[in-house]
Amino acid sequence: MQRCVLAIGVLSAMFANSASAYNLFGPYPWGDDATYYEKWGDIFTVGEPAGTITWSIIPDGTPLDPSFPDPNITGTSSLGAILSELGEAEAVATIERVLAKWSTAANIYFVQVSDSGEPVNSAGAQPRATGQIRFGAFEITGTTGAVGYAPFPGGESREGDVLLNSNNTFFFDPGGEGDPIQIFNDLESLLLHEVGHALGMAHSDVCAVMSADFNCFQYVNRELDPDDIAGIEFLYGPAVKSDFDHDNYATAADLAVWETHFGSTTATAIAGDATGEGLVSGDDFLLWQREYAPPPAELAATPEPTSALLATLAWVGLGLRRFLTRSAVRTA
């Protein structure tokens, strides 16, 4: 759906969230009595998951479409060369790490797809030809200190893309989280900030990943701060750690995954390890129990583990009697 994008000068007055220091692109009026936010998924409902967002790396040499609205951004993409200079494997892993951090904080997933090289902002720059979020690098002039361009998700194909300024040099700062920064333009810190914009986060009023205050850039910040997490959870809801099949809900299908891998000591988050301990155990089941909330159309009695697994869990003293009693009442 094509939506009008307000001038930047007006946005600052409209996207403040008075209850917190984070800021968003919205709420904006829609008709007589509705409002919306610039976000992925259901724009009329905050806290609603965004599903799985695809992303891709724009091939070097890809141009901007003539419809691209910002005259300060020119040339063709050269992100591939930048990643190669940094060490392609580590640089791509950095992008994946950044996306994983936002996904860990909110109910949204990411998957990489190929990119056909459609011009940025062209009508063809849409799935399946490209990712919904495209990473590239172009010459950016006219804005002092600009290191990237990442418009919020909206109606045009460029919206949600992350374009770095190829006039800059990017680095991996050797410091750890919170250390005084030694080298500006730390790739991971910058991408974490720009991806926040691509997801619908505006600049924060406090020192956080989404801050635009230069004084906040004096330290390495590669981890989301409480303010960042509060904002992204407001838009998409908190992450569902027991959503093993990545459909944004903890359902009976996820219980089946847990049952299949119960006892595994080499498990991942998609194989029943909700707690991140590498072990699929009763703790993961208890977390699934707390998060169980299928889509409204699928609401029914809470499913239970098989009798064999229940016996095992009872043996290790997980105290499921109260939960099973509640389930029996619901199914009566």
Sequence and secondary structure as in RCSB ss.txt:
>XXXX:A:sequence
MQRCVLAIGVLSAMFANSASAYNLFGPYPWGDDATYYEKWGDIFTVGEPAGTITWSIIPDGTPLDPSFPDPNITG
TSSLGAILSELGEAEAVATIERVLAKWSTAANIYFVQVSDSGEPVNSAGAQPRATGQIRFGAFEITGTTGAVGYA
PFPGGESREGDVLLNSNNTFFFDPGGEGDPIQIFNDLESLLLHEVGHALGMAHSDVCAVMSADFNCFQYVNRELD
PDDIAGIEFLYGPAVKSDFDHDNYATAADLAVWETHFGSTTATAIAGDATGEGLVSGDDFLLWQREYAPPPAELA
ATPEPTSALLATLAWVGLGLRRFLTRSAVRTA
>XXXX:A:secstr
       HHHHHHHSB TTSS BBS  EEETTTEEE S SS TT TT    EEEEEE  TT BB TT   TTEES
B  HHHHHHHH HHHHHHHHHHHHHHHHHHBS EEEE       BT TT STTTS SEEEEEEEE SSTT  EE 
  S SSTTTT EEEETTS  B   S TTSB SSSSBHHHHHHHHHHHHHTB  BSSSSTTB  GGGGGB   S  
HHHHHHHHHHH B  TT TT SSSB HHHHHHHHHHTT SS  GGGT SSSSS   HHHHHHHHHHB   GGG  
S     HHHHHHHHHTT   HHHHHHHHHHH 
